[in-house]
């Protein structure tokens, strides 16, 4: 039997001009096609099923070889890795990633290996499920049916968010994507964003899940932890940037973004929440928070429409 080859499932490299941030995910897999391009509903289902059955490259030391220099880090127990280092003069892209001297397989249709220096003054961080893509989070049956059996080309983008992100990108704002979806879904999400002409940007997802965890409904650490941890990381890495937070009210985006506003008031320009479901408690929070945020120079938008480009 052919041994499973370690593959680099997801990857992104960022720079603030002085420091380098590299993150990605390694897994063992025999899957050859993760493009999610022209897939039937059956192929979509079986490819996703396979992604939930991959084995993790757990707690392995890896060497990242750049065009200038190299760096060493390790995967965690789920196969994720993360590295920050000083940016070396002339450092532009990754040439290779090795485990014990053996190169991993790159999935070139899912990412590039360049180091992306963020030069713009503003960064937009958007949620994905029900903010960028209709995922039906509040309806478990529809969520499962849509995820597992609907091809990427038939998945629906959230029009207000798509327009907002494209408009802001045209003005020079860099988009980042942050979701509570697991790493297993990275290829599908990447392809969806590309198919719908969303501007390219890093995609921050939660840790990998096993198939048995999905069927058992096993919950990972509290929903907000991944987003809070990632936002803290990014705001501390890009200390000279202003941020626009975009989300919806199907999960905890409002509470998470308000928490960040308390901690980093000088770094946040706008909090924009799409009202997908009716939650009277959210209305109360918004009414209370709007004036407090204005005193800090932060504008809060909450409703079933996003502000126009002229309003931002």
N, C-alpha and C positions, 0 to 999 in steps of 0.2 A: 504494500500500500504506500502511495506517495505521502511523505511527511507533510504536515501542514506548514506552510511558509509564513514566517512573520511578515505582516504587511503594515505599512503606515496608513492607517485608516483615515486619520484627520491630521491636519498640520496648519500652523500659521506662525509667522515670525514678524514681530513688531519692533519698532525702534522709536524712541523719543528724541533721537539725535545724539544722545550720550550713552544710553543703556539699551540693551537688547533683551527682548522677551520672546521666548520660544515655547510653544506648547503643542501637544499632539497626543495621539493615541495609537498604540501598537496592539495588534491582535494576531492570533494564528487563524488562518482561514484558507480554504480551498476554493473560495468563490473567485471566479475569473472576471465576471462582469458586474460592476457596481455602478454603472453609469446611470441607471434608472431612465434610460432614453429609449422611447418606443416600447416600453414594457407593457405586456398585457396585464390584466388584473391578476391572472394566475401567476405570472412571473414575478409581479410585484409582491404577491403574498409569499411565495417560496424564497425569494431573495431576502425579504425582511425576516422570515423565519430562520434562515441560515445565519443572518447577522445576530440574532438572539441566541444562537447555538455555538458561536465562536468561543474559543478559549483565550483567556487573557495572557498577555506577556507580562507576568507578574514579577515585580521586584527584581528586575534585571538592569544591570548597568548598561548604559548605551553611550556611544560616542557619536557626537554630531560634528561632522567635518564640513567646515565652511570653505569658501574660496580663499579666505585668509584665516588660518588658525583652526582650532578645534576646541570642543568643550565636552565635558562628561557630566551626565546626570543619570538618574535611575527612574524606572517606571514604578508606580505604586501597585498595590495589589490588584487593581482593576485594569492596569495597562496604560494609565495616563502618565504623561511626563510634563515637566514644567522647568524652565531654566531662565534665570536672569543673569546677565553679565555685562561688563563694560563693552561698548561697541568698539571694535578694532578698526583703525583706519583702512578703508578700502573693502571692508566686509559687506558683501552684497547679497549672497545667496548660499544655500546649503548644497553641497556636492554629494554627500552620502551620510547615511545613518547606519551604524554597525552595532551588532550584538556579538561579543566575543570574536571580533574581527570579521564577522560575516555580514554582508550588506542585507538590509531589509528590502522588501519590494515596495516601490512607490506606486501609488494609484494616481497617475498623472492627470486623469480626468477630474479629480476631486479637489485639487489645490495646486498652487505653485510653490516653489521653494525659495522665492525671493524674500529679502528682508524689507518690509514695508515701513518706511519712515513716515510718521504722521507729522506733516508740516503745517496743516491747517490749524486755525485757532479753535475750531469747534468740532466736537465729536457727538454724534447721535447714537444712542444705544437703544435698540428696539427689542422688545419681546417678540416671540415668533408665533406661538399658538394662539389663534384667534385675534392676533394683532397684525401679523403678516400673512398668515395662511389660515383659512377656515378649518378649525380642528374639532369643533363641537365639544369642547372640554366639559361642558356642563351636562352632556348627554353621553353616558358611557357606551351605549350601544352604537350610536352614530359615530362616536370617536373611534371605536375599534373598527367598524365597517369601513369608514373613510380611510383610516390609516393603512389597514392591511390589504384592502382590495381595490383601492382607487389609484390608477396610474398617475404619475406626476403631472402629465399633460392635462389631466382632467381635474386636478386639484384647483381650488379657487383661491385666488389672492384677495386680501382685504383691500379694496380699492382706495379708501382714504389714506391708509398707511403707505401703500405703494406710491401714491402721488406725493405724499409728504416727503418720503425718503428720496425719491427722484428729484423733487424740487430743491431740497436741501443739499443734495449732492451736487446739483448744478451750480449752487452757490459756493461750493468748496467745502462743505461739511462732510466729514468722514463717517460712514455708517458702520456700526458694530451690531452684531446680533447675539442676544442673550436669551437662553431658553431653559426651562425645566425638563425639556425632552432629553432622553438619554443618548449617549454617544452612538448607540446602535443605529440611530436614525440620521446620522450625519450625511451619508451619501444621498439619501432622499431629500433632505433639507437643502443641501448644497445644490442639487440638480433643480429643485423647485425655484430657488432664488435665481439661478442662472436662466432657467426657461422663461421666467417672468420678467427678466431684465432688471432685477434689483441690482443696485450697485454692489460690487464685490466688497467684502469686509470680513473680519474674523468672526467665527461662529463659536460661541461658548456654550457647551452642552454639559449636562450632568454626567456622572459616572455611568459606565456600562451596566446593563442589566442582563441577567440570565432569563431564559424562557420560563423556567419554573417560578421565578419571582413575579413575572407578569401574570401568569395564570393563578398564582396564589394571592395576587393583589398585595404583595409585600411592599410596604412603604419604606423608603429610604429616610435619612434624617430630614427634619422638617423642611417643608417645601421652600421656604424663603432662604435657607442656608446657602445654597449654591449661588443664588443671585446676589445675596448680600456679600458673600466672600469675593465673588468676581468683581463686583462694583467697587468694593474697598481696594482691591488690587489695582484696578484700572485708574481710579482717582488718585491713588498714591503714586502711580507710575507716570501719569500725565498731569503733573501738578500745575502746569502753566496753561492748561486747556479749559474751555468751558463746555459743559455737557448739556445735551438735550435728552431727557428720558422719555421713552414712548412705550406705552403698554395698554392693557385692557383690564376690565374689572371681573374677568372670569376666575382669576386666581388672586394673588396678593400684591400685584404690581404697585397699586396705590400706596399701601402700607410700606412696602420696601423702598419706594422712591422718597416718601416722606421721611423715612428713617435716614436716608442718605442726605437729605436736605438739612436735617438737624446736625449731621456730622460734618458735612462739607458745603456749607451755605455759599461760600465764595466761588465754588466750582460749578454750580448748577444754574443754568439760565431758564430752562423750561421743564415742566413736568406735564406730559400730555397723555391723558387716559381716555381710551375709547370705551364708551358705555355699551357693552354687549348684552348684559342682562340687567334687569331692574333690581337694585339693591338699595333700599331706603337708608340703610346704615352708611353706605358710601356717600349718599347725598349729605348726610349730617357731617361726616368727616371733611368733605370738600368745603362745605359752608364755613366750618370752623377753621380750616387750614389756609384757605385762600388769602385772607388778610394777613395772617402771620407770615406766610411766604412772601407776600408783597413787601413786607417790611425788610426782608432779607434780599430783595431784588430778584426773587424767583417768581415766575408767572406759572400758574396752574390752569390748565385747560381740562375740562371734564365734560363729556357729552357724546352724542351719537355721530358727531361730525368733528373733523380736525380743523384747526385754524388755517386760514389761507396763508400763502407765502407772504402776503403783505402784512399780516398780523404778527408775524414772527420777526 
